[in-house]
Amino acid sequence: MDPSVLELWQTASGAPFLPTVGKGSQFTVGFLLLVIGLGLTGAFTLNRSLVNIPVLGLPASACLAFGTVYMFCAVGVYV
């Protein structure tokens, strides 16, 4: 094994990974993002124009995407 990889492995063991959103709050963050995304989607569908695509459409799709991922992480996927 490369000595630099071994050194990196040993220094990383002293600093555990701490996620930005903890496991206990993933459901709340995911649900809030989904609600915001659905609200922005509704506002976008009521007033569709070229100006509203970056203002409402892109944030709506990002909120729905990240909200779905957080809900998958919080609740799990049981198929």
Residue pairs with C-beta under 8 A, 6 or more apart in sequence:
21 29
21 70
23 74
26 70
26 71
26 73
26 74
27 70
27 71
27 74
27 75
29 67
29 70
30 66
30 67
30 68
30 69
30 70
30 71
30 73
30 74
31 67
31 71
32 67
33 63
33 64
33 66
33 67
33 70
34 63
34 64
34 67
34 68
34 71
36 63
36 67
37 60
37 61
37 62
37 63
37 64
37 67
38 64
40 56
40 57
40 59
40 60
40 63
41 56
41 60
41 64
43 56
44 52
44 56
44 57
44 60
47 56
